[in-house]
Every structure is written in C-alpha cells, then in structure tokens.
Amino acid sequence: MDQPVYSFGYINVKDHADYMERYGRHIPAIIAKFGGEFLAASQNNALVEGDAAGNWVVLARFPSKEQAHAFMTSEEYAPFAKLRQDELTEGSLVISFFDELPA
C-alpha cells in the first residue's frame, strides 16, 4: 500500500482576489482527480522566525508520490501552472513531499 504524501507550498500571490478567481477556484477539482485534497490554504499566517518568503500557504495530501507528481505534471494542470508562474505569483513555489517522520 502506498504511503500518503503531503505537499506544502509557500508563495507570494500578487492579488489574492485575482488569484482565487483565475487559479484557486479551479484547482480543487483537478487535484481531486489525482486523489489529492487540500487540508489548508490561507493568507492569514503568523511569521514566528526568519523572513517571510510569501503571503499564501497551502497544504495538500495525496495518496502517493506518484499521484502527486501526476497532478503537478498533468496536461489538465499545465495551463494553470503557467498562469500562476507567469502572472499571478512572484518568487518561488516550494513543494516538499513528506512521506515519513524522522525516527
């Protein structure tokens, strides 16, 4: 049985209303097709250490690394990824897949 993985993204969204209208409202249905689900997404975050690298945090769960990768590289998601990259966000998108806890 595959181990679930969790993806964490921390990005800088230029305009939250525009982001949600053109990108955010479309993604839950696409991610669900790959067995994924959003656990949290918020612009209301408290910086407790270091420098802020973004203004939007998202946490999602996938049944496996393979399904998470299939979502990120799918033809269905590709135009939304390009839109996010080219117009809606700045900086880097970091997604880490956590599939096990340290001993």
Rosetta blueprint (number, residue, H / E / L):
1 M L
2 D L
3 Q L
4 P L
5 V E
6 Y E
7 S E
8 F E
9 G E
10 Y E
11 I E
12 N E
13 V E
14 K L
15 D L
16 H H
17 A H
18 D H
19 Y H
20 M H
21 E H
22 R H
23 Y H
24 G H
25 R L
26 H L
27 I H
28 P H
29 A H
30 I H
31 I H
32 A H
33 K H
34 F L
35 G L
36 G L
37 E E
38 F E
39 L E
40 A E
41 A E
42 S E
43 Q L
44 N L
45 N L
46 A L
47 L L
48 V L
49 E L
50 G L
51 D L
52 A L
53 A L
54 G L
55 N L
56 W E
57 V E
58 V E
59 L E
60 A E
61 R E
62 F E
63 P L
64 S L
65 K H
66 E H
67 Q H
68 A H
69 H H
70 A H
71 F H
72 M H
73 T L
74 S L
75 E L
76 E L
77 Y L
78 A H
79 P H
80 F H
81 A H
82 K H
83 L H
84 R H
85 Q H
86 D H
87 E H
88 L H
89 T E
90 E E
91 G L
92 S L
93 L L
94 V L
95 I L
96 S E
97 F E
98 F E
99 D L
100 E L
101 L L
102 P L
103 A L
